[in-house]
Amino acid sequence: MVKICCIGAGYVGGPTMAVIALKCPNIEVVVVDIFEPRIIAWNSDHLPIYEPGLDDVVKQCRGKNLFFSKDVEKHVAEADIVFVSVNTPTKTQGLGAGKAADLAYWESAARMIADVSKTDKIVVEKSTVPVKTAEAIEKILTHNSKGINFQILSNPEFLAEGTAIQDLFNPDRVLIGGRETPEGKKAIQALKDVYSHWVPVERIICTNLWSAELSKLAANAFLAQRISSVNAMSALCEATGADVFQVSHAIGKDTRIGPKFLNASVGFGGSCFQKDILNLVYICECNGLPEVASYWKQVVQVNEYQKTRFVNRMVSSMFNTVSGKKIAILGFAFKKDTGDTRETPAIGVCQGLLGDKAILSIYDPQVSQEQIQRDLSMHKSELDRPPHLQPASPTAIKQVTFVWDAYEAAKGAHGICILTEWDEFKTLDYQKIYDDMQKPAFVFDGRNVVDVDKLRQIGFIVYSIGKPLDAWLKDMPAVA
């Protein structure tokens, strides 16, 4: 019986291992993590992450061939294949601060694997890591190997939060990179055999290590670039009276471009896009490619500009001040069908409004009050730490309240700000909401989810990203 151990029980490790256990009943899969509350949650009826379909998968396998444990060293020592899925945040200080990936957790995991191993192992990079990380990990393992043979593979994940289980069941491709040696090819085949239980063999792509590592960064950079491109167009659409939805629909019909990732919004978020692009920028700079670095850097800068532009539109349209005004924030997660708030545009928008002394009433169906408080009160460098190294309790912010539904959030508000495209926001009774708001009543739609014409007929002043401007907004400056 093949034994798999995954170090890291987060958004990647947990769902990926659960699906491997479901699809490979003859393989024992153990997910380990030093953060005990996370392991307790994985073993309970309330999993630590929200992902459609995940509950069912875990319940079918847990206790049979899927286990969650904090006994890290025991299970690593017993495993044939060790996946490493630890956090690789952007460095906050030292060489490469603000761009390079911090590989401290990865190095610590590699040293621990070397210390506890008594048999040969395949070590699989599952975290997103810089190109040539495998080489560094290889050196740590081989210099501490005590005669044990380690093979390093790169197996980057391409999951989209909200659809992760379906992405795992039916992936576009599975990418496995390894050394082009007899031992390396044998290790690649061993991992390929795991995935081929359910993934058609033609979708399993085998490459060298460096191609696999770079492909992950490149994929996220290309996706983020598409979002920044359409968001840059949204600013031009507003200035000219064009409709970004119509423009993106027209260009998406070109088969060379395609329709996906062309929805204008208040900006991209999630754990990967910004981190991976900054990592790519750093690698380009280190390899003497400043022009290439500058190109990718602009993708992140346009994303920041979009959030700032959105806040400026809000403030300028509300008589150039939101001080003391109640603003309803609908949605805080970075996208629908996930409770993840990492790099969510909502953080920047809320902080911008709080900076102008707005009073915020926040509603999100999946994000806890404590998580929102953490995001708004803690520095990003603190949020990037593992949970057990973060401050015990976040600071409460006086200007922020948390409510149980959208109607309560909007009651008495001057404006509504939609920051996540939850389906329920499309079907709200906006007449009821309008009746309970201060007048003039504003809707700022950062996700293009509302029927603009219908809301204007009710009486709202509506700003929707990239759509022709309300007559009210045409007289207001674009920048507060």
C-alpha positions as CSV (number, residue, x, y, z in Angstrom):
1,M,0.0,0.0,0.0
2,V,1.4,3.4,-1.1
3,K,1.5,5.9,1.7
4,I,1.2,9.6,1.0
5,C,1.8,12.4,3.6
6,C,1.0,16.0,2.9
7,I,2.7,18.7,5.1
8,G,0.2,21.6,5.3
9,A,-3.6,21.4,5.8
10,G,-4.6,24.6,4.1
11,Y,-6.5,25.5,0.9
12,V,-4.3,23.4,-1.3
13,G,-3.2,20.4,0.9
14,G,-6.6,19.6,2.4
15,P,-8.8,19.4,-0.8
16,T,-6.1,17.9,-3.0
17,M,-5.4,15.1,-0.6
18,A,-9.1,14.5,0.1
19,V,-9.7,13.9,-3.7
20,I,-6.6,11.7,-4.0
21,A,-8.0,9.6,-1.1
22,L,-11.4,9.4,-2.8
23,K,-10.1,8.4,-6.2
24,C,-7.3,6.1,-4.9
25,P,-8.9,3.9,-2.2
26,N,-5.8,1.7,-2.1
27,I,-3.6,4.6,-1.1
28,E,-3.4,5.8,2.6
29,V,-3.3,9.6,2.7
30,V,-2.4,11.6,5.8
31,V,-2.5,15.4,6.0
32,V,-0.4,16.8,8.8
33,D,-0.1,20.3,10.2
34,I,1.5,21.7,13.4
35,F,-1.4,24.1,13.9
36,E,-3.7,21.9,16.1
37,P,-7.0,23.9,15.8
38,R,-6.8,23.4,12.0
39,I,-6.4,19.6,12.4
40,I,-9.2,19.5,14.9
41,A,-11.4,21.3,12.4
42,W,-10.6,18.9,9.6
43,N,-11.6,16.1,11.9
44,S,-14.9,17.8,12.8
45,D,-18.2,18.5,11.1
46,H,-17.1,22.1,10.5
47,L,-14.1,22.1,8.1
48,P,-11.6,25.0,8.3
49,I,-12.3,26.1,4.7
50,Y,-15.4,26.5,2.7
51,E,-15.4,24.9,-0.7
52,P,-18.4,23.5,-2.5
53,G,-18.4,19.7,-2.5
54,L,-15.5,19.4,-0.1
55,D,-17.6,18.2,2.9
56,D,-18.9,15.3,0.9
57,V,-15.5,14.2,-0.3
58,V,-13.9,14.4,3.2
59,K,-16.8,12.5,4.9
60,Q,-16.6,9.7,2.4
61,C,-12.9,9.0,3.1
62,R,-12.1,10.3,6.5
63,G,-11.2,7.4,8.9
64,K,-10.9,5.0,6.0
65,N,-7.9,6.0,3.9
66,L,-7.8,9.8,4.7
67,F,-6.5,11.0,8.0
68,F,-5.7,14.4,9.6
69,S,-3.0,14.5,12.2
70,K,-0.6,16.9,14.1
71,D,1.9,14.1,14.5
72,V,4.0,15.4,11.6
73,E,7.3,13.5,12.0
74,K,5.7,10.1,12.5
75,H,3.7,10.3,9.3
76,V,6.5,11.9,7.2
77,A,8.8,9.1,8.3
78,E,6.3,6.4,7.2
79,A,5.4,8.0,3.8
80,D,6.6,6.9,0.4
81,I,5.5,10.2,-1.2
82,V,5.6,13.5,0.8
83,F,3.8,16.5,-0.6
84,V,4.9,19.9,0.8
85,S,2.1,22.4,0.8
86,V,3.3,25.1,3.2
87,N,2.9,28.9,3.0
88,T,5.4,30.8,0.8
89,P,4.5,34.5,1.5
90,T,6.3,37.4,0.0
91,K,9.3,38.5,2.0
92,T,8.7,41.6,4.2
93,Q,12.3,42.3,4.9
94,G,15.9,41.5,3.8
95,L,17.0,40.7,0.3
96,G,14.1,40.8,-2.2
97,A,11.6,42.3,0.4
98,G,8.3,43.0,-1.2
99,K,8.9,40.7,-4.2
100,A,10.8,37.5,-3.4
101,A,9.0,34.5,-1.9
102,D,9.9,33.7,1.7
103,L,11.0,30.0,1.7
104,A,11.7,29.7,5.4
105,Y,8.7,27.3,6.0
106,W,9.8,25.2,2.9
107,E,13.4,25.0,4.1
108,S,12.2,24.0,7.6
109,A,10.0,21.3,6.1
110,A,12.9,19.9,4.0
111,R,15.2,19.8,7.0
112,M,12.6,17.9,9.0
113,I,12.0,15.4,6.2
114,A,15.8,14.7,6.0
115,D,16.0,14.3,9.8
116,V,13.1,11.8,10.2
117,S,13.4,9.8,7.0
118,K,14.6,6.2,7.3
119,T,13.5,5.1,3.8
120,D,13.8,6.5,0.2
121,K,11.2,9.2,-0.5
122,I,9.7,11.2,-3.3
123,V,9.3,14.8,-2.2
124,V,6.7,16.8,-4.1
125,E,6.6,20.6,-4.3
126,K,2.9,21.5,-4.1
127,S,3.3,25.1,-2.8
128,T,3.9,27.8,-5.4
129,V,7.6,28.3,-5.4
130,P,10.2,30.3,-7.3
131,V,12.1,28.7,-10.2
132,K,15.1,26.7,-8.9
133,T,13.6,26.1,-5.4
134,A,13.7,22.3,-6.2
135,E,17.5,22.6,-6.6
136,A,17.8,24.3,-3.1
137,I,15.6,21.7,-1.5
138,E,17.5,18.9,-3.3
139,K,20.8,20.2,-1.8
140,I,19.3,20.3,1.8
141,L,18.0,16.8,1.4
142,T,21.1,15.3,-0.2
143,H,23.5,16.9,2.3
144,N,21.5,15.5,5.2
145,S,20.4,12.2,3.5
146,K,22.3,9.7,5.7
147,G,22.4,7.5,2.6
148,I,18.7,7.8,1.8
149,N,17.7,8.6,-1.8
150,F,15.3,11.6,-2.2
151,Q,13.7,12.5,-5.6
152,I,12.3,16.0,-5.9
153,L,9.2,16.6,-8.1
154,S,7.4,19.8,-8.9
155,N,3.6,19.3,-9.1
156,P,2.0,22.8,-9.0
157,E,-1.6,23.2,-8.3
158,F,-4.0,25.0,-10.7
159,L,-7.1,25.2,-8.5
160,A,-9.6,28.1,-8.6
161,E,-11.2,28.7,-5.2
162,G,-14.9,28.1,-5.4
163,T,-14.5,25.4,-7.9
164,A,-11.5,23.5,-6.4
165,I,-13.2,20.1,-6.1
166,Q,-14.4,20.2,-9.7
167,D,-11.0,21.4,-10.8
168,L,-9.5,18.3,-9.0
169,F,-12.0,15.9,-10.4
170,N,-11.6,17.1,-13.9
171,P,-8.4,19.1,-14.4
172,D,-7.4,20.8,-17.6
173,R,-3.9,19.3,-17.0
174,V,-1.8,17.8,-14.2
175,L,1.8,19.0,-14.5
176,I,4.7,16.9,-13.1
177,G,8.3,18.1,-13.3
178,G,11.3,16.1,-12.4
179,R,15.0,15.3,-13.1
180,E,15.7,13.8,-16.5
181,T,17.6,11.0,-14.9
182,P,16.6,7.3,-14.6
183,E,15.7,7.9,-10.9
184,G,13.9,11.1,-11.7
185,K,11.8,9.5,-14.5
186,K,10.9,6.6,-12.1
187,A,9.7,9.2,-9.5
188,I,7.7,11.0,-12.2
189,Q,6.0,7.7,-13.2
190,A,5.2,6.9,-9.5
191,L,3.3,10.2,-9.2
192,K,1.8,9.8,-12.6
193,D,0.4,6.4,-11.5
194,V,-1.4,8.2,-8.6
195,Y,-3.2,10.7,-10.8
196,S,-3.9,8.3,-13.6
197,H,-6.5,6.6,-11.3
198,W,-8.9,9.3,-12.5
199,V,-7.1,11.8,-14.9
200,P,-6.8,10.8,-18.6
201,V,-3.2,10.1,-19.3
202,E,-3.1,12.6,-22.1
203,R,-3.8,15.4,-19.6
204,I,-0.8,14.5,-17.4
205,I,2.1,16.6,-18.7
206,C,5.7,15.7,-17.7
207,T,8.5,18.3,-18.0
208,N,11.8,19.1,-16.4
209,L,11.8,20.6,-13.0
210,W,12.3,24.2,-14.0
211,S,9.6,24.2,-16.7
212,A,7.0,22.9,-14.1
213,E,8.0,25.5,-11.5
214,L,7.9,28.4,-14.0
215,S,4.6,27.2,-15.6
216,K,2.8,27.8,-12.4
217,L,4.0,31.4,-12.1
218,A,3.4,32.0,-15.8
219,A,-0.2,30.7,-15.7
220,N,-1.1,33.0,-12.8
221,A,0.7,36.0,-14.4
222,F,-1.2,35.5,-17.6
223,L,-4.6,35.2,-15.8
224,A,-3.9,38.3,-13.7
225,Q,-2.8,40.2,-16.8
226,R,-6.1,39.5,-18.5
227,I,-8.0,40.9,-15.5
228,S,-5.7,44.0,-15.3
229,S,-6.2,44.5,-19.1
230,V,-10.0,44.5,-18.9
231,N,-9.8,46.7,-15.8
232,A,-7.6,49.2,-17.6
233,M,-10.2,49.2,-20.4
234,S,-13.0,49.8,-17.8
235,A,-11.4,53.2,-16.9
236,L,-11.3,54.1,-20.6
237,C,-15.0,52.9,-21.1
238,E,-16.1,55.2,-18.3
239,A,-14.2,58.2,-19.8
240,T,-15.7,57.6,-23.3
241,G,-19.2,56.3,-22.7
242,A,-18.4,52.8,-23.9
243,D,-19.7,49.7,-21.9
244,V,-16.9,47.4,-20.8
245,F,-19.4,44.4,-20.8
246,Q,-20.1,45.0,-24.4
247,V,-16.4,45.5,-25.3
248,S,-15.3,42.3,-23.4
249,H,-18.1,40.3,-25.0
250,A,-17.0,41.5,-28.5
251,I,-13.3,40.7,-28.0
252,G,-14.1,37.4,-26.2
253,K,-15.7,36.1,-29.4
254,D,-12.3,36.1,-31.0
255,T,-11.2,32.5,-30.6
256,R,-7.6,33.6,-30.2
257,I,-8.6,35.6,-27.1
258,G,-11.6,33.7,-25.6
259,P,-14.2,34.9,-23.1
260,K,-12.8,33.8,-19.8
261,F,-11.2,36.2,-17.2
262,L,-12.6,39.3,-19.1
263,N,-15.0,40.5,-16.4
264,A,-14.2,44.0,-15.2
265,S,-14.2,44.4,-11.4
266,V,-12.8,46.3,-8.5
267,G,-9.6,44.2,-8.8
268,F,-8.2,40.7,-8.4
269,G,-7.5,39.0,-5.1
270,G,-6.7,35.6,-3.7
271,S,-3.6,34.0,-2.3
272,C,-1.6,33.6,-5.6
273,F,-1.9,36.3,-8.2
274,Q,-0.1,39.2,-6.6
275,K,2.4,37.0,-4.8
276,D,3.3,35.0,-7.9
277,I,3.6,38.1,-10.1
278,L,5.9,39.8,-7.6
279,N,7.9,36.6,-7.4
280,L,8.2,36.6,-11.2
281,V,9.3,40.2,-11.2
282,Y,12.0,39.4,-8.7
283,I,13.3,36.4,-10.7
284,C,13.4,38.6,-13.9
285,E,15.4,41.3,-12.0
286,C,17.8,38.7,-10.6
287,N,18.4,37.3,-14.2
288,G,19.1,40.8,-15.6
289,L,15.8,41.3,-17.4
290,P,14.5,44.7,-16.1
291,E,12.2,45.3,-19.1
292,V,10.4,42.0,-18.5
293,A,10.2,42.7,-14.8
294,S,8.7,46.1,-15.5
295,Y,6.1,44.6,-17.8
296,W,4.8,42.2,-15.1
297,K,5.0,44.8,-12.4
298,Q,2.5,46.9,-14.3
299,V,-0.1,44.2,-13.9
300,V,0.0,44.6,-10.1
301,Q,0.1,48.4,-10.4
302,V,-3.1,48.5,-12.5
303,N,-4.8,46.3,-9.9
304,E,-3.9,48.7,-7.1
305,Y,-5.0,51.7,-9.3
306,Q,-8.4,50.0,-9.9
307,K,-9.1,49.8,-6.1
308,T,-8.0,53.4,-5.6
309,R,-10.1,54.6,-8.6
310,F,-13.1,52.9,-7.1
311,V,-12.8,54.6,-3.7
312,N,-12.2,57.9,-5.4
313,R,-15.4,57.5,-7.4
314,M,-17.3,56.8,-4.3
315,V,-16.0,59.7,-2.3
316,S,-16.2,62.3,-5.1
317,S,-19.8,61.3,-6.0
318,M,-20.9,61.6,-2.4
319,F,-20.2,65.3,-2.2
320,N,-16.4,64.7,-1.8
321,T,-16.7,63.2,1.7
322,V,-17.9,60.0,3.4
323,S,-17.0,61.2,6.9
324,G,-19.7,60.0,9.3
325,K,-21.7,58.4,6.6
326,K,-22.8,54.8,6.8
327,I,-21.7,52.6,3.9
328,A,-23.0,49.1,3.5
329,I,-20.3,46.7,2.4
330,L,-21.8,43.7,0.6
331,G,-19.2,40.9,0.3
332,F,-15.7,40.7,1.7
333,A,-14.3,37.4,0.3
334,F,-12.2,37.9,-2.8
335,K,-14.7,36.0,-5.0
336,K,-18.0,34.1,-4.5
337,D,-18.2,30.6,-3.2
338,T,-15.2,30.9,-1.0
339,G,-14.5,32.3,2.5
340,D,-11.0,33.2,1.6
341,T,-10.1,36.9,2.1
342,R,-6.4,36.8,1.2
343,E,-5.5,39.9,-0.9
344,T,-9.3,40.6,-1.3
345,P,-9.9,44.0,-2.9
346,A,-12.4,44.6,-0.1
347,I,-9.5,45.3,2.3
348,G,-8.1,48.2,0.3
349,V,-11.6,49.6,-0.4
350,C,-12.6,49.4,3.2
351,Q,-9.4,50.9,4.4
352,G,-9.7,53.7,1.9
353,L,-13.2,54.5,3.2
354,L,-12.2,54.3,6.8
355,G,-9.3,56.7,6.1
356,D,-12.0,59.2,5.1
357,K,-13.9,58.4,8.4
358,A,-16.8,56.4,6.9
359,I,-18.9,54.1,9.1
360,L,-19.0,50.6,7.6
361,S,-21.6,47.9,8.0
362,I,-20.2,44.7,6.6
363,Y,-22.1,41.6,5.4
364,D,-20.6,38.4,3.9
365,P,-22.3,35.0,3.9
366,Q,-19.1,33.1,4.4
367,V,-16.5,35.3,6.1
368,S,-16.4,35.5,9.9
369,Q,-16.4,38.8,11.9
370,E,-13.1,37.9,13.4
371,Q,-11.5,37.3,10.0
372,I,-12.7,40.7,8.7
373,Q,-11.4,42.4,11.9
374,R,-8.0,40.7,11.4
375,D,-7.9,41.8,7.8
376,L,-8.7,45.4,8.5
377,S,-6.6,45.8,11.7
378,M,-3.5,43.7,11.2
379,H,-0.6,44.5,8.9
380,K,-0.2,42.2,5.9
381,S,3.1,40.8,7.2
382,E,1.2,39.6,10.3
383,L,-1.6,38.0,8.2
384,D,1.0,36.1,6.2
385,R,2.3,34.3,9.2
386,P,1.0,30.8,10.2
387,P,-2.1,31.1,12.4
388,H,-0.3,30.2,15.6
389,L,2.2,33.0,15.1
390,Q,-0.5,35.7,14.6
391,P,-1.7,38.0,17.4
392,A,-4.3,36.1,19.5
393,S,-7.2,38.5,18.9
394,P,-7.5,41.3,16.3
395,T,-8.2,44.9,17.4
396,A,-11.8,45.9,17.1
397,I,-12.4,49.0,14.8
398,K,-15.0,51.4,16.2
399,Q,-16.2,52.5,12.7
400,V,-17.0,48.9,11.6
401,T,-20.1,46.8,12.5
402,F,-20.9,43.3,11.3
403,V,-24.4,42.2,10.4
404,W,-26.3,39.0,9.4
405,D,-27.9,40.1,6.1
406,A,-27.7,42.7,3.3
407,Y,-30.9,44.5,4.4
408,E,-29.6,45.1,7.9
409,A,-26.3,46.4,6.4
410,A,-28.1,48.9,4.1
411,K,-30.6,50.2,6.7
412,G,-30.0,53.9,7.1
413,A,-26.9,53.8,4.8
414,H,-26.0,56.6,2.4
415,G,-24.4,54.1,0.0
416,I,-24.1,50.4,-0.8
417,C,-20.8,49.0,-2.0
418,I,-20.8,45.5,-3.7
419,L,-17.3,43.9,-3.4
420,T,-18.0,40.2,-3.9
421,E,-20.2,38.7,-6.7
422,W,-22.3,36.5,-4.4
423,D,-25.4,35.3,-6.3
424,E,-27.8,36.5,-3.6
425,F,-26.8,40.2,-4.3
426,K,-28.4,39.8,-7.8
427,T,-31.8,39.0,-6.4
428,L,-32.1,41.4,-3.4
429,D,-35.3,43.5,-3.1
430,Y,-33.6,46.7,-4.0
431,Q,-36.9,48.7,-3.7
432,K,-37.1,47.7,0.0
433,I,-33.4,48.6,0.4
434,Y,-33.9,52.0,-1.2
435,D,-36.8,52.8,1.0
436,D,-34.7,52.2,4.1
437,M,-31.7,54.3,3.0
438,Q,-30.7,57.9,3.3
439,K,-31.3,60.0,0.1
440,P,-29.7,60.4,-2.4
441,A,-29.1,56.7,-2.2
442,F,-26.0,55.4,-4.0
443,V,-25.0,51.9,-5.3
444,F,-21.3,51.3,-6.1
445,D,-21.1,48.0,-7.9
446,G,-17.5,46.7,-7.9
447,R,-18.5,43.4,-9.5
448,N,-21.2,44.4,-12.1
449,V,-23.8,42.2,-10.6
450,V,-26.9,44.6,-10.5
451,D,-29.3,45.6,-13.2
452,V,-28.2,49.2,-13.5
453,D,-31.3,50.5,-15.4
454,K,-33.7,48.9,-13.0
455,L,-31.9,50.4,-10.0
456,R,-31.9,53.8,-11.6
457,Q,-35.6,53.5,-12.2
458,I,-36.0,52.8,-8.4
459,G,-34.2,56.1,-7.7
460,F,-30.6,54.9,-7.0
461,I,-27.5,56.8,-8.3
462,V,-25.5,53.9,-9.6
463,Y,-21.8,53.6,-10.4
464,S,-20.9,50.2,-12.0
465,I,-17.3,49.6,-13.1
466,G,-16.7,50.3,-16.8
467,K,-20.4,51.1,-17.5
468,P,-21.6,54.4,-19.0
469,L,-21.7,56.9,-16.1
470,D,-24.9,58.1,-14.3
471,A,-25.6,61.7,-15.2
472,W,-24.9,62.6,-11.6
473,L,-21.4,61.1,-11.8
474,K,-20.5,62.9,-15.1
475,D,-20.5,66.2,-13.2
476,M,-18.2,64.8,-10.5
477,P,-14.4,64.6,-10.7
478,A,-13.0,61.1,-11.3
479,V,-10.6,61.7,-8.4
480,A,-11.6,63.0,-5.0
